[in-house]
Structures are given as C-alpha cells and as structure tokens.
Amino acid sequence: MPGTRRLLILATLVAALGLGMPLETPAQDVHASESRGGPKKPTRKRRGARLEAPPLTAEGVFTGTWRRVAPGERQALHLRRGEDDQWELRLYWTAGSTFQLDTQWETRHEMLVQGYPSFIEIRVDPERSSDERIIASYRREAEGQRGSKLVETGTLEIFRATRGGRLLVWQIEPLHREVTVADPLYPDEARHQEDSRQIWIMEKIANRLVPWDDIPW
C-alpha cells in the first residue's frame, strides 16, 4: 500500500540519519493474546495485518503498572493520581542498545540519544480525562546527522479494554511524522512526512508502581 511504503521509506531514513528514536512500521504491530487465565505476553501479528484496538471497558483501574513487549523493544507505564487528583504517567521505553527512555513523571523529558538532543512531551488534558479514559497531547522530537530532525505529534488516548480491564490501549491516531534534513544528499531527502497510527496494547502487572527492574519481561 502507498501509505505503508512511505512509512517504510521514512523509517529507513530515520535509521540512516542516526535519529536514534525507534520508528515503528505496520509489521511491528503486536497484540496481547488471551486465555481463561487472563492476558498473556503480546504476540506478533502477521506482516501487513492491521492492529485494531479492543473496545473500551469501565472495568478495572488505571492506577498501577502496565507493560508491553514487542520485537526489539519494550514499554512499561506507571499511572497514578497526583496531589491535585489529576492523572500522571511515567513511561519507560527501550529499543536495542541505543535507545532507553524513562520520563520520570516529567511532562517534558529531554535527553541525548547517540549524542544528539531529543525530547518527548506528554501533557494530560484534565478536562477531557476521566476514570475511564486519559487524553493527552503528544510530541516527540529528535535531531540527527546532517542537520536532520524527526518530529512526531498527535493526540494520545489511553483506555482499559477486555476482561476485567486487564489490558490497556495506548493509541495515537493520526500520528503525524515528519523528517527534515538540512544537508540532504539528494533533493527528495530534504523533507518526508506521513500520517500514521500508533497502537500499543499493554497488560496489567500490578495495581502498585513496580520498579522497572522488577517487571517480569
């Protein structure tokens, strides 16, 4: 499909420029399988299959620790109510040996990835968030070789799904991605953009905040 092809080109460009932050493609979509005993580890979908988010449920609670395991990367999420009773989140994200992120409860977290500056910004909207759904603005930027820059923007929606609310959906749709290169090797490399989607399906580990090192990956 043309959109998938453009996204693969964009992902290849991001890797070649050393932008450092992982850029998912449709082949990396995963889902969590279920059994009578509850959610199991996420399993990889067949190449080209479109991941669909399961429906929202009011069952369960957000507070606690959630995890996701995908080919080549892992994510974990802490959710809690802050002193003002508004939702706060802490994201852990690792991919290979070059990318590791821990937002440390910060709305905007800055870091160096392969020696280049980058940041991720997730701002929860308290007016639109509730016990059943968390809404936040999402922005991620990374700089790389030859004056390159990756920018991702979108609206993040978080909600619980399926049996007893033991699964959590992290969804950004659409997710706008753009890569610009100040010193391109050829004209077509100067700017690429694509509207895609990001859906992570996480499973509940505990109703408490489990340290990252103690999560059973």
C-alpha positions as semicolon CSV with decimal commas, in nm:
position;residue;x (nm);y (nm);z (nm)
1;M;0,000;0,000;0,000
2;P;0,129;0,353;-0,075
3;G;0,099;0,468;0,288
4;T;0,287;0,166;0,417
5;R;0,559;0,215;0,155
6;R;0,602;0,582;0,251
7;L;0,626;0,487;0,618
8;L;0,892;0,224;0,543
9;I;1,091;0,485;0,349
10;L;1,058;0,723;0,643
11;A;1,173;0,455;0,890
12;T;1,475;0,375;0,671
13;L;1,568;0,743;0,655
14;V;1,540;0,780;1,033
15;A;1,773;0,483;1,084
16;A;2,025;0,605;0,825
17;L;2,045;0,951;0,982
18;G;2,105;0,814;1,331
19;L;1,799;0,993;1,471
20;G;1,807;0,728;1,739
21;M;1,440;0,713;1,835
22;P;1,257;0,397;1,721
23;L;1,007;0,444;1,440
24;E;0,751;0,166;1,417
25;T;0,615;0,023;1,095
26;P;0,298;-0,184;1,047
27;A;0,499;-0,508;1,060
28;Q;0,585;-0,433;1,425
29;D;0,225;-0,425;1,546
30;V;0,165;-0,668;1,832
31;H;-0,137;-0,772;2,030
32;A;-0,187;-0,943;2,365
33;S;-0,337;-1,289;2,340
34;E;-0,590;-1,404;2,597
35;S;-0,680;-1,724;2,774
36;R;-0,903;-1,820;3,063
37;G;-0,622;-1,725;3,293
38;G;-0,611;-1,370;3,160
39;P;-0,375;-1,183;2,930
40;K;-0,051;-1,345;2,818
41;K;0,257;-1,186;2,667
42;P;0,184;-0,989;2,349
43;T;0,232;-1,186;2,028
44;R;0,338;-1,055;1,691
45;K;0,076;-1,010;1,419
46;R;0,142;-1,136;1,069
47;R;0,317;-0,889;0,837
48;G;0,077;-0,636;0,689
49;A;-0,206;-0,715;0,933
50;R;-0,375;-0,409;1,079
51;L;-0,393;-0,399;1,457
52;E;-0,734;-0,294;1,584
53;A;-0,783;-0,169;1,939
54;P;-1,024;-0,371;2,153
55;P;-1,327;-0,181;2,287
56;L;-1,315;0,036;2,599
57;T;-1,435;-0,107;2,928
58;A;-1,515;0,065;3,258
59;E;-1,388;-0,239;3,448
60;G;-1,055;-0,228;3,632
61;V;-0,845;0,072;3,736
62;F;-0,569;0,274;3,569
63;T;-0,350;0,305;3,879
64;G;-0,054;0,069;3,874
65;T;0,197;-0,080;3,630
66;W;0,140;-0,186;3,269
67;R;0,383;-0,346;3,023
68;R;0,424;-0,426;2,653
69;V;0,682;-0,649;2,481
70;A;0,734;-0,624;2,104
71;P;1,009;-0,745;1,869
72;G;1,319;-0,542;1,957
73;E;1,155;-0,313;2,212
74;R;0,974;-0,293;2,545
75;Q;0,748;-0,037;2,710
76;A;0,615;-0,002;3,061
77;L;0,378;0,256;3,202
78;H;0,312;0,382;3,555
79;L;-0,020;0,560;3,615
80;R;-0,122;0,741;3,932
81;R;-0,330;1,031;4,061
82;G;-0,120;1,335;4,157
83;E;-0,161;1,572;4,451
84;D;-0,421;1,767;4,252
85;D;-0,608;1,439;4,179
86;Q;-0,514;1,461;3,810
87;W;-0,369;1,170;3,616
88;E;0,010;1,146;3,593
89;L;0,210;0,899;3,385
90;R;0,566;0,773;3,369
91;L;0,680;0,597;3,052
92;Y;0,968;0,353;3,020
93;W;1,073;0,262;2,664
94;T;1,377;0,069;2,548
95;A;1,480;-0,042;2,199
96;G;1,807;-0,223;2,135
97;S;2,127;-0,082;2,285
98;T;2,089;0,276;2,156
99;F;1,756;0,392;2,292
100;Q;1,634;0,396;2,652
101;L;1,377;0,639;2,787
102;D;1,235;0,700;3,134
103;T;1,020;1,013;3,155
104;Q;1,050;1,017;3,538
105;W;0,699;1,172;3,583
106;E;0,807;1,475;3,378
107;T;0,565;1,630;3,131
108;R;0,859;1,709;2,902
109;H;1,163;1,483;2,924
110;E;1,485;1,585;2,749
111;M;1,777;1,352;2,678
112;L;2,064;1,271;2,445
113;V;2,027;0,982;2,201
114;Q;2,350;0,877;2,029
115;G;2,491;1,218;2,121
116;Y;2,205;1,422;1,970
117;P;1,936;1,612;2,165
118;S;1,583;1,478;2,176
119;F;1,273;1,506;2,391
120;I;0,929;1,359;2,447
121;E;0,639;1,566;2,577
122;I;0,311;1,419;2,704
123;R;0,063;1,666;2,856
124;V;-0,250;1,516;3,011
125;D;-0,569;1,715;2,950
126;P;-0,753;1,710;3,286
127;E;-1,073;1,850;3,134
128;R;-1,104;1,560;2,887
129;S;-0,967;1,281;3,109
130;S;-1,167;1,062;3,347
131;D;-1,156;0,730;3,532
132;E;-1,227;0,553;3,202
133;R;-1,015;0,748;2,954
134;I;-0,696;0,959;2,964
135;I;-0,642;1,217;2,688
136;A;-0,306;1,390;2,636
137;S;-0,116;1,586;2,373
138;Y;0,190;1,402;2,241
139;R;0,509;1,541;2,086
140;R;0,842;1,371;2,024
141;E;1,147;1,528;1,861
142;A;1,497;1,402;1,782
143;E;1,794;1,550;1,600
144;G;2,048;1,353;1,397
145;Q;2,316;1,363;1,131
146;R;2,338;1,629;0,860
147;G;2,108;1,865;1,045
148;S;1,821;1,617;1,038
149;K;1,519;1,633;1,266
150;L;1,231;1,398;1,341
151;V;0,903;1,541;1,475
152;E;0,600;1,336;1,582
153;T;0,274;1,495;1,700
154;G;-0,071;1,369;1,784
155;T;-0,339;1,321;2,049
156;L;-0,281;1,030;2,284
157;E;-0,579;0,831;2,410
158;I;-0,538;0,574;2,689
159;F;-0,818;0,340;2,797
160;R;-0,871;-0,004;2,952
161;A;-1,005;-0,291;2,748
162;T;-1,127;-0,654;2,756
163;R;-1,165;-0,891;3,052
164;G;-1,180;-0,702;3,378
165;G;-0,986;-0,411;3,230
166;R;-0,659;-0,607;3,241
167;L;-0,547;-0,469;2,906
168;L;-0,463;-0,107;2,834
169;V;-0,474;0,062;2,494
170;W;-0,226;0,341;2,412
171;Q;-0,349;0,495;2,087
172;I;-0,237;0,791;1,875
173;E;-0,438;0,819;1,556
174;P;-0,348;1,001;1,346
175;L;0,020;1,029;1,438
176;H;0,188;1,289;1,217
177;R;0,555;1,220;1,146
178;E;0,794;1,449;0,963
179;V;1,167;1,425;0,891
180;T;1,362;1,723;0,756
181;V;1,728;1,721;0,650
182;A;1,920;2,050;0,639
183;D;2,203;1,896;0,432
184;P;2,034;1,639;0,203
185;L;2,232;1,414;-0,028
186;Y;1,960;1,448;-0,293
187;P;1,652;1,677;-0,323
188;D;1,394;1,414;-0,230
189;E;1,567;1,357;0,104
190;A;1,507;1,712;0,227
191;R;1,158;1,650;0,369
192;H;0,939;1,346;0,429
193;Q;0,609;1,334;0,614
194;E;0,343;1,074;0,683
195;D;0,022;1,040;0,886
196;S;0,024;0,701;1,054
197;R;-0,103;0,549;1,377
198;Q;0,049;0,409;1,694
199;I;-0,136;0,148;1,896
200;W;0,027;-0,026;2,188
201;I;-0,168;-0,286;2,386
202;M;-0,029;-0,334;2,735
203;E;-0,113;-0,581;3,008
204;K;-0,162;-0,506;3,377
205;I;0,124;-0,620;3,600
206;A;0,009;-0,484;3,936
207;N;-0,210;-0,219;4,098
208;R;0,106;-0,074;4,252
209;L;0,403;0,102;4,091
210;V;0,652;-0,177;4,022
211;P;1,018;-0,069;3,967
212;W;1,125;-0,120;3,608
213;D;1,391;-0,376;3,704
214;D;1,131;-0,586;3,887
215;I;0,890;-0,615;3,595
216;P;0,870;-0,975;3,464
217;W;0,952;-0,919;3,099
